[in-house]
């Protein structure tokens, strides 16, 4: 029998770059439109979805001294989220990058990054944009598939969620 388990804490260093991705025909360097490194000691606009609690921690950092720690998760969709509605533009293509690792002592598990969006005249949907297996031993960057915001006319948030079946 499969069951969902979401008790492990997650560290996220969102050197999260929400990057507009250049079309293949153009050789243009991407422009970072959002970046969070938590070095100022704040969550920099990130919030906990559901029961998730966020805090800035020196326990582990991808670069610098701070990372974002997520605890208190009780469901797979609980995790860090960020409202990007004022950041993204319709018809632009974006790549999302985050450095993720588990707190020491946690078993490897899958992490999924999703985009919450509400199409004009439609219902809210959650689109998976990146997934990867994450461990407590090293930072992982789940590979992001570039997403055109024209496919997501009203993207509002992106977040991470972790699903582990045992």
C-alpha positions in Angstrom: 0.0 0.0 0.0 1.3 3.4 -0.9 1.0 6.3 1.5 2.2 9.9 1.3 4.8 10.9 3.8 5.7 14.6 4.2 7.3 15.0 7.6 11.0 15.7 6.6 12.2 19.3 6.6 13.4 20.7 3.3 16.1 23.3 2.7 15.7 25.5 -0.3 18.2 28.0 -1.6 16.3 29.7 -4.3 19.1 31.2 -6.0 15.8 30.8 -7.6 16.2 32.4 -10.5 13.2 32.9 -12.5 14.9 33.3 -15.9 13.3 34.3 -19.2 14.6 31.6 -21.5 15.7 32.7 -25.0 14.2 31.0 -28.0 16.5 28.5 -29.6 16.9 30.7 -32.7 18.4 33.5 -30.6 21.7 33.3 -28.8 20.8 35.7 -26.0 22.0 35.5 -22.4 19.1 34.9 -20.0 18.1 37.8 -17.8 17.4 37.0 -14.1 14.0 38.5 -13.2 13.8 37.2 -9.6 16.5 36.0 -7.3 16.4 35.0 -3.7 19.5 34.1 -1.6 18.2 34.9 1.9 21.5 36.6 2.9 19.5 39.5 4.4 18.0 37.2 7.0 14.5 37.4 5.6 12.4 35.0 3.6 12.4 37.6 0.8 8.7 37.2 -0.1 8.5 33.4 0.2 5.7 32.0 2.2 4.6 28.6 3.5 1.8 26.9 1.6 -0.6 25.0 3.9 1.0 24.0 7.2 4.5 24.6 6.0 6.6 27.0 8.2 9.5 28.9 6.6 12.6 30.3 8.4 16.0 31.5 7.3 18.6 29.1 8.6 22.4 29.0 8.7 22.2 25.2 8.9 22.9 24.9 5.2 23.4 27.4 2.4 24.1 26.9 -1.3 26.2 30.1 -1.3 26.8 32.6 1.5 25.6 31.7 5.0 21.8 31.4 4.8 19.2 29.1 3.3 15.4 28.8 3.5 14.3 26.0 5.8 10.8 24.5 5.5 9.2 22.5 8.4 5.8 21.5 9.5 4.6 19.9 6.2 1.5 17.8 6.6 0.6 17.3 2.9 2.5 16.9 -0.4 1.5 20.4 -1.5 2.9 22.1 1.6 6.1 23.9 0.9 7.6 27.3 0.0 5.7 29.4 -2.4 6.3 32.8 -4.1 3.8 35.1 -5.8 5.3 35.9 -9.2 2.2 37.5 -10.8 3.9 41.0 -10.9 7.1 39.5 -12.2 6.2 37.4 -15.3 4.9 38.7 -18.5 2.4 37.1 -20.8 4.0 35.5 -23.9 7.5 35.4 -22.4 9.2 32.1 -21.7 10.7 31.4 -18.3 13.0 28.8 -16.7 12.8 28.2 -13.0 15.9 27.2 -11.0 16.2 26.3 -7.3 18.9 24.7 -5.3 17.3 22.1 -3.0 18.5 19.7 -0.4 17.1 17.8 2.6 17.9 18.4 6.2 20.6 16.0 7.5 19.3 12.5 8.3 16.4 12.5 5.9 16.1 9.8 3.2 16.3 10.7 -0.4 13.0 11.7 -1.9 11.4 13.4 -4.9 10.9 17.1 -5.0 8.5 18.7 -7.5 8.2 22.4 -8.4 4.8 23.5 -9.6 3.3 26.7 -11.1 -0.1 27.6 -9.9 -2.1 29.4 -12.6 -5.6 30.5 -13.4 -6.3 30.8 -17.1 -8.7 33.6 -18.1 -12.2 32.3 -17.5 -10.9 29.0 -16.2 -10.2 27.1 -13.0 -6.9 27.1 -11.0 -4.5 24.4 -12.2 -1.1 23.3 -10.9 1.5 22.6 -13.6 4.7 20.7 -12.7 7.7 22.6 -14.0 10.6 20.6 -12.5 11.2 17.4 -10.6 14.2 15.7 -9.1 15.4 13.2 -6.4 16.9 15.2 -3.6 19.2 14.0 -0.7 20.7 15.4 2.4 24.2 15.1 1.0 24.3 17.7 -1.7 22.4 20.6 -3.3 20.3 19.5 -6.3 18.9 21.7 -9.1 15.8 20.0 -10.4 15.9 20.4 -14.2 13.3 23.0 -15.3 11.4 22.8 -18.6 11.1 26.3 -20.0 7.6 27.5 -19.8 5.9 30.1 -21.9 3.6 32.3 -19.8 1.3 32.4 -22.9 0.6 28.8 -21.8 -0.1 30.1 -18.4 -1.8 33.4 -18.9 -2.1 34.2 -15.2 0.7 32.4 -13.3 0.4 33.4 -9.7 2.8 31.3 -7.7 5.4 28.6 -7.9 6.2 26.2 -5.1 7.9 23.0 -4.3 6.2 19.9 -3.0 7.6 16.5 -2.1 6.0 13.2 -2.6 7.4 10.0 -1.1 5.7 6.7 -1.3 6.6 3.9 1.1 
